[in-house]
Amino acid sequence: MSGMAKPMKRRSKKGPGPAAGLPAAPEPSPRPTERSLSRLRRAADIALVVLALVAIGLFVATKIIGGRADGTNGPNGKNGNGVGAPSSSIGPEGDSGPTGAFADLETGPDEYEGDVDDDPMLGPAIVSDPAAARPFSPVDDPRLAALLDPEIERLLKVGRIPSMAVVLVSGERIVWTRSAGLSNVRVKTPAACDTVYLIASTFKTMSATALLQQMEQGKFKLDDRVNDYLTDFKIEGENKRYLVTFRNLLTHTSGLPTDFGRHAVWEDQAPPSLVDYLRGRLRLARRPGTRVLYSNIAFTLVAHLVEKFSGVPFKEYMRKNVFTPVEMRDTAFEPRADMAERLAIPYMPVRRRGGVFRPVDWVKADAWPAGVVYGTAIDQARWLMANLNGGVYKGRRLLSEATFREMMKRQYDRFAGPINGGWLNETSGYGLAWWISTVNGETIIAHSGSVNGYTAFLAGNLNKRTGIAILTNGNKSHRWLYSLALKALAAL
């Protein structure tokens, strides 16, 4: 082995070791190669291109969507996508609607373009906005509040009434207002004096006024036979001794049946025209003039007669000749949009469950002129003031003094006695539509109204020119409203 050469030791590539006692120096980082730098530059370029493409895509999409949402039509009714471009649609494939974004929306302007001071009585529908709502500021009186607030709270509870709006008047002024309870129990909407309720049969006093206006123009006399003025149909069952007169119609002594023809608002069936409804239904149930038989058909016939004598549709006549002169802006046969958002829900109390109510349907009716009309307690108070002041409201006369006196006189002494569940005493009886009573030598006028889920009441002292208007979404709440009315009249 000694003759063999020794293998050479491979020289280490590392530098010299550290000196004794000194720490080892850190190993330097490797310098990036040209290839790695090139890869980084390429990735950055790709990222910039992708971002640019995304930005362009978003811009184009925004323009396309914005153009479709605008629903802009070109000339000749073509849409903004050009001739033959398909309109956008939502729903099953191929089920496209009219031009515009949504097939279930009607066409029209995006905003209300009318004058906010427009009189809402001029049209059947007004856009809902703060100006159209015409809010009424409450009127307080500490003395009346101390007397009546506890009574109102008590009646809401014992009468199982969800809400009520109360307005007191004296002369030509509203002297006190109060609202209590919930117009919508589910969402807890507080009632207000401009909450909209159904005014029901209190409207009969208004339609009677319209008919008497025609009498003042010489179209008929109170004791004329009604059949002599009817051409499209006749009242059936008359005889020479017992004839139906205009006075009979306005005092519920015509012998015509009650009837109503109730339908839910959401039903497909619509009320027929007045002529179609009355034809075949004017058959006497009792001999005329022999007893009081409350008749909605009689007051539907009143509406037809107003149309016939005036030559104007009944609803239009009422708006122009009764509602407008008395500034009853929130009284309507079909609530406007701003009235609908203030509409009280009709309720019935749930049996044996105190404080629990179930909503019931809004109604339409074949005999709608008998009282399917909506309004507010403020408007009811204005109507009451017109009647307490001799048929005059702010200088505008609705009826002559002579006609007004006849209207506010009990017509048949033989039918005197408490009306409609106990109002008021043995002197009570029908005037021309109004209930007429005497208390301590003073004349009290009144009328109630009731449709499922609503009860209304008007009462006034003709001598003192004081009165009360009450609207509620309580069901058959007459007795409680009578009680409140008597306390209020005594306090005024």
Residue pairs with C-beta under 8 A, 6 or more apart in sequence:
18 24
18 25
67 80
67 81
68 80
68 81
68 88
68 101
69 101
70 80
71 79
71 80
71 99
71 100
71 101
71 107
72 79
72 80
73 79
73 80
73 99
74 80
74 82
77 99
78 85
79 85
79 87
79 99
81 87
86 96
87 96
87 97
87 98
87 99
87 100
88 96
88 100
88 101
89 95
89 96
89 97
89 103
90 101
90 102
90 103
90 104
91 97
91 103
95 103
96 103
97 103
97 104
98 107
99 107
100 107
112 127
112 129
114 127
116 129
116 131
116 132
117 131
118 126
119 329
120 126
120 132
120 134
120 329
120 336
120 338
121 319
121 323
121 324
121 329
124 332
124 334
124 336
125 334
125 336
125 337
126 132
126 336
126 337
126 338
127 337
127 338
128 336
128 337
128 338
128 340
128 341
129 338
132 336
132 337
132 338
133 194
133 338
133 341
133 342
134 194
134 329
134 330
135 192
135 194
136 177
136 193
136 194
136 376
136 378
138 177
138 178
138 179
138 193
139 174
139 175
139 176
139 177
140 176
140 177
141 175
141 176
143 491
144 168
144 175
144 176
144 488
144 491
145 176
145 178
147 487
147 491
148 166
148 176
148 178
148 484
148 487
148 488
148 491
149 178
151 483
151 484
151 487
152 164
152 166
152 178
152 180
152 484
153 180
155 161
155 164
155 480
155 481
155 483
155 484
156 162
156 163
156 164
156 180
156 181
158 480
159 474
159 477
159 479
159 480
160 349
160 354
160 355
160 357
160 474
161 181
161 455
161 472
161 473
161 474
161 477
161 480
162 181
162 182
162 183
162 185
162 344
162 345
162 347
162 357
162 472
162 473
162 474
163 179
163 180
163 181
163 182
163 183
163 190
163 191
163 195
163 344
163 472
163 473
163 474
164 179
164 180
164 181
164 191
164 470
164 471
164 472
164 474
165 177
165 178
165 179
165 191
165 192
165 193
165 195
165 197
165 376
165 377
165 470
165 471
165 472
166 176
166 177
166 178
166 179
166 180
166 193
166 377
166 468
166 469
166 470
166 484
166 488
167 174
167 176
167 177
167 193
167 377
167 378
167 380
167 381
167 468
167 469
168 174
168 175
168 176
168 177
168 381
168 466
168 467
168 468
168 488
168 492
169 175
169 381
169 384
169 385
169 388
169 460
169 466
169 467
169 468
169 469
170 464
170 465
170 466
170 492
171 385
171 388
171 389
171 465
171 466
172 385
172 389
172 394
174 378
174 381
175 492
177 193
177 377
177 378
178 193
179 190
179 191
179 192
179 193
179 195
179 377
180 191
181 190
181 191
182 188
182 189
182 190
182 191
183 189
183 190
183 191
183 192
183 195
183 342
183 343
183 344
183 345
183 473
184 344
184 345
185 345
185 347
185 357
185 359
186 345
186 359
191 344
192 342
193 376
193 377
193 378
194 330
194 342
194 376
194 377
194 378
195 342
195 343
195 344
195 376
195 377
195 471
196 330
196 335
196 339
196 340
196 342
196 343
196 344
196 374
196 375
196 376
197 343
197 344
197 374
197 375
197 376
197 377
197 454
197 456
197 471
197 472
197 473
198 346
198 362
198 371
198 372
198 373
198 374
198 449
198 451
198 453
198 454
198 456
199 331
199 371
199 373
199 374
199 375
199 380
199 449
199 456
199 471
200 371
200 372
200 373
200 448
200 449
200 450
200 451
200 454
200 455
200 456
201 370
201 371
201 447
201 448
201 449
201 450
201 456
202 371
202 380
202 447
202 448
202 449
202 456
202 457
202 458
203 369
203 370
203 371
203 373
203 449
204 299
204 370
204 371
204 433
204 447
205 383
205 387
205 433
205 434
205 447
205 458
206 318
206 322
206 383
207 299
207 302
207 303
207 306
207 318
207 369
207 433
208 250
208 299
208 302
208 407
208 432
208 433
208 434
209 322
209 391
209 398
209 399
209 407
209 433
210 302
210 306
210 314
210 317
210 318
210 321
210 322
211 246
211 250
211 302
211 305
211 306
212 399
212 403
212 407
212 432
213 321
213 398
213 399
214 220
214 305
214 306
214 309
214 310
215 221
215 222
215 246
215 403
216 399
216 400
216 403
217 309
219 309
220 229
220 246
220 309
221 246
222 245
222 246
222 247
222 406
223 245
223 246
223 247
224 245
224 246
225 243
225 244
225 245
226 235
226 244
226 245
226 246
226 248
226 249
226 254
226 301
226 305
227 234
227 235
227 238
227 243
227 244
229 305
229 308
232 275
232 278
232 279
233 275
233 278
233 279
233 280
233 282
234 282
235 244
235 254
235 256
235 282
235 283
235 284
236 282
236 283
236 284
237 255
237 283
237 284
238 244
238 284
238 288
242 255
242 287
242 288
242 289
242 290
243 288
244 254
244 255
244 256
244 284
244 288
245 288
247 253
247 411
247 432
248 254
248 255
248 288
248 289
248 298
249 256
249 298
249 299
249 301
249 302
250 302
250 430
250 432
250 433
251 292
251 411
251 412
251 430
251 431
251 432
251 433
252 292
252 293
252 294
252 295
252 298
252 430
253 288
253 289
253 290
253 291
253 292
253 293
253 412
253 415
253 430
254 284
254 288
254 293
254 295
254 298
255 284
255 285
255 286
255 287
255 288
255 289
255 290
255 293
256 282
256 284
256 285
256 293
256 295
256 297
256 298
256 301
257 281
257 283
257 285
257 293
257 295
257 297
258 293
258 294
258 295
258 296
258 297
259 281
259 295
259 296
259 297
259 366
259 367
260 296
260 365
260 366
260 367
260 370
261 271
261 277
261 365
261 366
261 367
262 363
262 364
262 365
263 269
263 271
263 363
263 364
263 365
263 366
264 361
264 362
264 363
264 364
265 361
265 362
265 363
265 364
266 361
267 364
270 364
271 277
271 364
271 365
271 366
271 368
272 366
274 300
274 303
274 304
274 307
274 314
274 369
275 304
277 300
277 366
277 367
278 297
278 300
278 301
278 304
281 297
282 297
282 301
285 293
286 293
289 412
291 415
292 415
292 430
296 365
296 367
296 370
296 371
297 367
297 370
299 367
299 369
299 370
299 371
300 366
300 367
300 368
300 369
300 370
302 369
303 314
303 369
304 314
306 314
306 317
307 313
307 314
307 317
310 317
312 320
314 369
315 333
318 333
322 328
322 398
323 329
323 331
325 393
325 396
325 398
326 379
326 382
326 383
326 386
326 393
326 396
326 398
327 382
327 393
327 394
328 375
328 379
328 382
328 383
329 379
330 339
330 375
330 376
330 378
330 379
331 373
331 374
331 375
331 376
331 379
332 339
332 373
332 374
332 375
333 368
333 372
333 373
333 374
334 374
335 343
335 374
339 374
342 376
343 374
344 454
344 471
344 473
345 359
345 453
345 473
346 359
346 360
346 361
346 362
346 451
346 452
346 453
346 454
346 473
346 475
347 357
347 358
347 359
347 360
347 453
347 473
347 474
347 475
348 357
348 358
348 360
348 452
348 453
348 475
349 356
349 357
349 358
349 475
350 356
350 357
350 358
359 453
360 452
360 453
360 475
361 452
363 372
363 451
363 452
364 372
365 372
371 449
371 451
372 451
375 471
376 471
377 469
377 470
377 471
380 456
380 458
380 469
380 471
381 467
381 469
382 393
383 458
383 469
384 458
384 460
384 467
384 468
384 469
385 393
385 467
386 392
386 393
386 398
387 408
387 434
387 445
387 460
388 445
388 460
388 461
388 462
388 465
388 466
388 467
389 465
390 401
390 404
391 397
391 398
391 399
391 400
391 401
391 403
391 404
391 407
392 398
399 407
406 431
406 432
407 431
407 432
407 433
407 434
408 431
408 434
408 436
408 443
408 445
408 462
409 431
409 436
410 416
410 427
410 429
410 430
410 431
410 436
411 429
411 430
411 431
411 432
412 429
412 430
413 429
415 429
415 430
416 426
416 427
416 428
416 429
417 426
417 428
417 429
418 424
418 425
418 426
418 428
419 428
419 429
419 430
419 435
420 435
420 448
420 478
421 478
421 479
421 482
422 479
422 482
423 435
423 437
423 446
423 448
423 478
423 482
424 435
424 437
424 439
424 444
424 446
424 482
424 486
425 437
425 438
425 439
427 437
427 438
427 439
428 435
428 436
428 437
429 435
429 436
429 437
430 436
431 445
433 447
434 445
434 446
434 447
435 445
435 446
435 447
436 443
436 444
436 445
437 443
437 444
437 445
437 446
438 444
442 461
442 462
442 463
442 464
443 461
443 462
443 463
444 459
444 460
444 461
444 462
444 489
445 458
445 459
445 460
445 462
446 457
446 458
446 459
446 460
446 485
447 457
447 458
448 455
448 456
448 457
448 458
448 478
448 481
449 455
449 456
449 457
450 456
450 475
450 476
450 477
450 478
452 475
453 473
453 475
454 471
454 472
454 473
454 474
454 475
455 472
455 474
455 475
455 476
455 477
455 478
455 481
456 470
456 471
456 472
457 468
457 469
457 470
457 478
457 481
457 482
457 485
458 467
458 468
458 469
458 470
459 467
459 468
459 485
459 486
459 488
459 489
460 466
460 467
460 468
460 489
461 467
461 489
461 492
464 492
466 489
466 492
467 489
467 492
468 484
468 485
468 488
468 489
468 492
470 481
470 484
470 485
472 481
474 480
